[in-house]
Amino acid sequence: MDLVADHRCTVRFADGSEGTTALSILLEAAAWGAARGTDIWSEEELRSIDFAAAARAGELVIGHEGAEPAATMLLQTSDPIYWPSDAPGDALYVHKVGVRRAFASRGWLTRLIDFAAAAARARSIDRLRLDTILRPHLRSMYERHGFTTVLEEPLLRNGRQMIRMERAS
């Protein structure tokens, strides 16, 4: 399944060899966030073996601008860490969204979320869910894309306060 946002930008599920590409995008995004005081992901959350496995499982999404990999995310059918009581397939779970700095502010989050919503609808799944660090700018970024915060106390994970958000697909 490909989403062609315009003649130069595409979003699709990664092939089995693109785990390293996705990881490099996320490492760049993590370094950028850390330089601004937000530790987005720990080293244990960004392991090459995990992204290779996600690519093979059809859970890794890559966005290209022309021939260049620009953005990535994981799109999974379950999340036993942040949504442990939900059965697999209740929602699609958006994780590890990252955009290369060279492609920032070019609509990549919108393209990725649109792709996730289309993938959910294609599977007759009516919800997208995610977790994110409790930071006003991250929360508002996802709210602009239709997500609302699940009303509960923030969860503590790896020393970070996390919130859960969801939206209709």
N, C-alpha and C positions, 0 to 999 in steps of 0.2 A: 504494500500500500504506500503510495507516494502522495504527498501533498505538494502541488506546485503553486506556490504563492504568487509568483510572477515568473517571467521568462528566465530569470537568473537564480532564483532561490527555490530549493527543494528540501523537503523533509521526508525522511523514510526510515524504516527499520534498518539498522546496520547489518552488514553481513558479518560472518564469523571472524573476519580478520580485522575488524575496525575497533576492537576494544582498546588498543593502544592509542588510537587517534582520539577517541572519546576521553580517555584518561588524561591525555595531554591538554585537552581543552579545560577539563576540570581542575587540573593542577595550576594552570594559568589563572583561572578564576579564583581559586583558593588563595594563591599568592597575592592577587590584587586585593581581595577582601582582607587578608591578614595585614597588608600594608596600610589599610584604613581602619584597623582595630577590630575587625570582625573575623574571628576564626570560624570559618564556615564548615570545614570538614577536617577531621583528624586524619593522620596517616593511615590508621587502620580502616578508615572508611573509603580510602582511595587506593585500593590494591589492584595491580594489573590482573591478577588471576580472577578477581571478581568481575572485571569488565569484559574479559575474554569469555567467561561463562555467561554473562548477560547477553553478549552478542550472539553466542551459539543458541541461547534459549529464546531469542527473538524479543528480548526485553530492552534492548539498547536502541536509541533513536539518534540519528545524525542529521543535522541540517547543513546544507552546502549553499554557498553563494558562488555561483559559477562552479569551478572545479575545487574550490577551497572549502575544507571543513570549517564551519563557523560556529556551530552550536550542538549541544547534546543534552540528553536526559535519559533517565531510566523510566520505563513505563511497565509497571508490574501488576499482576493480578492479585497480589496479597501483600500485606505489610504486618508481619507478626510482631514487630517491635512497637510501632506507634498505634496500630489498629488491631490488637491481638484478638479481640472478640468478633471480628468480622470474618465471615467465611470467604475463602478464595472466590473471586469473581463477583463479589458484592459491589465492587468499584474497581476502577483502574487507579493505581497509585503513582503519582508523579514524584520522582526523586532525582537528586543530583543534576539539577538544571544548571548548565554553564554555557557561557558565550565567550568566544575569544574577544579580547579587547579591541582588536582591529575591526570587529563587526558589531560592537556595542552601539546602542541607540539606533538600530536599523530594523527593529520590529521582530527580533528573533524570539523573544518570550511569547509574543502573540502567535507566531507560527507554530511553536512547539505546543502550546496549549490547544490551539485549533487542531493540530494533528492528534493530540491525546483525546480530545473530545470526539473526533471522527472515528478514531480506533475504538473508543468505548461504544459509540452508537453502532458500529459495525458488528460488535459482539453482543448487542442488546444489553449493555451495561449503562445505567442511567446516572452514575456518579463518578466524579473525579475527586480524589483526595490527595492531600499532601501534608507534610510537616515542615516547619521552618523555624529558624531561630527567632525568638521573640525580640524583634527589632522593628520599630515603626516603619522604616523604609521598606523592609522586606514584606511586612504585613500589607502595607498599602499597595505595593507592587502587585501582589496576588489579588487583592481586593479589586483592583482595576480590571482584572481578568475574570471577575465574577465569583471569586472564592469568598466564603464567609468563614469566620472563626467559629470553631466548635466551642460553645460556652462551657468552660471548665478552667481549673487552675492550670497554668503552664506545667508541662512535664519537665523533669530534670534528667538530662541524658548527656553523658560525657562532659559534665560540668557546664552545660549550656541549658538555658531555659528554652523549651520548644513549645510551639503551639500547633494545633491540628486545624486544617482548613478543608473545606469541601465546596463543590458546586455541582450543578446539574451538567450532564454532558450534552 
